[in-house]
Amino acid sequence: MALSQQMQPHFLFNALNALVAMQDEGGAAQTFTIRLADMLRMLLHSGGRATATLSEELALVDAYLEIERARLGSRLRTDISIPAALAHCRLPAFTLQPLVENAITHSIARTPEGGQIQVRATRGAEEIAIDVSNSCNPEIAQPGADEGMRLAIPNCRRRLLLMYGPEARVEAGFVSRNLFRASIILPDHAASRPPDRETGR
């Protein structure tokens, strides 16, 4: 069973690489397939890790956004700004991408004119905030009420509690009628690259 689970994603990755070779060089289909393969490569590489750096999380988010742009086109607009000094912050692996995915699935994709996703990281006196904000039409989209967000937020809170204790938290809600924000709050020492508690790395 374990061998089968290991072989299946590698088979898919190799199949995607073969598909890239069959497509027109530089075409939209090839670009899409390459980004999908990139995302799978990242998932395979970090699948056994309990934590990841913010830069690693953003690389996964970027690959995911490229895939969604192929579907949504100009309806999806992004604005990502992370200071280099915070790139090594550690947080539970696969924390950021589900927040971005929920913003797209339950807000932007449901709005005919689309919208913008903004990712920001800022450092205060004692804590670091990683914000995922998205524009939305509250009459069409309810990003805080859907099942995906009800699962993503508690799961994120639980994993942060295991990693940092009560110093870390997640806040989510409308900051205005047309703007929803999910914030991951980390203690300031998260930027000092603490070891992975499960792997010791």
N, C-alpha and C positions, 0 to 999 in steps of 0.2 A: 504493500500500500504506500509506504513512504517513498519507495523508488518510483512508483507510478506518479505520485504527486510531484516528484522532482523532474521527471521526464516531460510531463505534459506542458509546463510553461516553456521549457527549452525547445520542445518541438514547435510550439507556436512562434517563438522568437525566430527560429531558423526558417519557418515557413514565411514569416513576414519579410525576412531578408531576401528570400528567393523571389517574393512578390515584387520587392523594390527593383530587382534586376530585370524583371519583365516589363516594367512600366517605362513610359517616356521620360527621358532624362530631364529633370527640373520641372516636370509637370505637376499639377495640383494633386493628382492621385499619388504620385511618388512622394511628394512632400508630406502628405497626410500619413502615408504608410511609414515613412521614416520617423515621424514624430511619435506614432503609435509604438514603433519598435523601441524608440528611445525611452518611452514611459515604461514599457515592459522590462527593459534592461535595468532601469532604476529600481523597479519593484523587486526584481530577482536579486539585485546586488544588496539591497537593504532589507530584504524580507526577514532575516534573522535578527535584526537589531531592534532593541527596545526603544532606543532614542536616536535622534538625528540632529544635525546642526540646522539652524535656520536657513543657511544657504542650500543645504541638501533638500530641505522641504520646498524651498522656492523653485529649485530645478524641476521637481516633480510637478509643482503647480504650473510652471511655464509650459512643460510638455502637455499637460492636460488642457491648458488654455488654447494652445495651438490646435489641438484636436477639435475643441469646441468652436473655434473660429471657422473651421471648415464647414461646420453645420450652420452657424449663426451669422457668419460674415460680418458686415459692418454693424450689425445689431449689438455685437459684443465689443465693448470698449474697456480697456484696462489701464490702470495707473499704479505702478508698483515702485515703491521707494524704500529701500532698506539701507541704513548706514553701514559702511564696511565694518565699523567697530562692533556691530551686533551680529555679524554674519555667523559667528561661532557660538551663538547662544544655543543651548541644547534644550530640546523639548521632545515629548513622546513622538516617535516616528508615525508618519501618516496622520498627523493632527491637522495640518493646514489645508490640505487638498479637499477633505470632506466639507469644510466650511465654504470653500470656494465653489465646490460642486453644488451644494445646497443653494447658494446665492444664484447660480445660473439656472438650475433646474426649477426652482420654485419662485423665482422672481423674474429674471431677465428673459428667459425663454418663454415665459407666459405673457410678456408684454410686447405688443406689436412693434413698438419703436425700439425695443431692446433697452439697454442701459449700461451703466459703468460699474466695474468692480475696482475698488481701490484697496491696496494692501500697503500698510504702513507699519514701521517699527520705530518706537521712540523710547528714550531712556529718561526716567525721572530721577529724583533724589534717591529713591530706595527700590524702584521696580522698573521693569521693562514691559511695555505694552505692544502687542502685535495685533493690529486691527485689520479686520476684513469687512469692508463696507460696500454696500451695493445700493444703487438707486432702485426704486421700485414704485409701482402703483398699488397702494394698499387695497384698492377696490378689486384688483385682479389677483395680486400675489400676496400671500401671507407667509413670509419666510420664517417667522418664528413659531408658526402653529402647525406646520406640516410634520409628517411622521419622520422624515429624514432628519430634520433639525432636532426633533425631540429625542432622537437616538444619538446624533452627533454631539450635542452639547453635554449631556450627562456622561457619555463615554469619555469625552475630552476632560471633563472635570475629574472623573475617577482616575484617569491616567496621570494627570498633573498632580493629584493628591499623593499618588504612590511615588512620584518622582521627587516632588519638592515639599510635600506636606502642605499645611494650611497657608504657607506663604504664596502659593499660586492659586489662581482662580480663573473662571471664565464668566464673562458678562455678555449678555446678548439682548437686543431689543431695538425698537425704533428710537432714533435720536431726533428725528423729525418725521413729518407725515410721509415723506418720500425717500427716506434714508434709513436703512437697517444696518446695524453694526454688531459683529461678534468680535469680542476682544479677549485675547489670551494674555493674562497678566502673570509675569514671572518675577521672582525675586532678582535683585540686581546681580547677585553672584551667578546667575545663569549664564552671564557673558564670560565667566571664567572657565567655561568648558568642563563641567564636572563629569566624572566617569559614568559610563553606562552601568547602572546598578545591577542589571541582569547579566551583562557579558564581561564587565570589568574593564571595557575599553574606554 
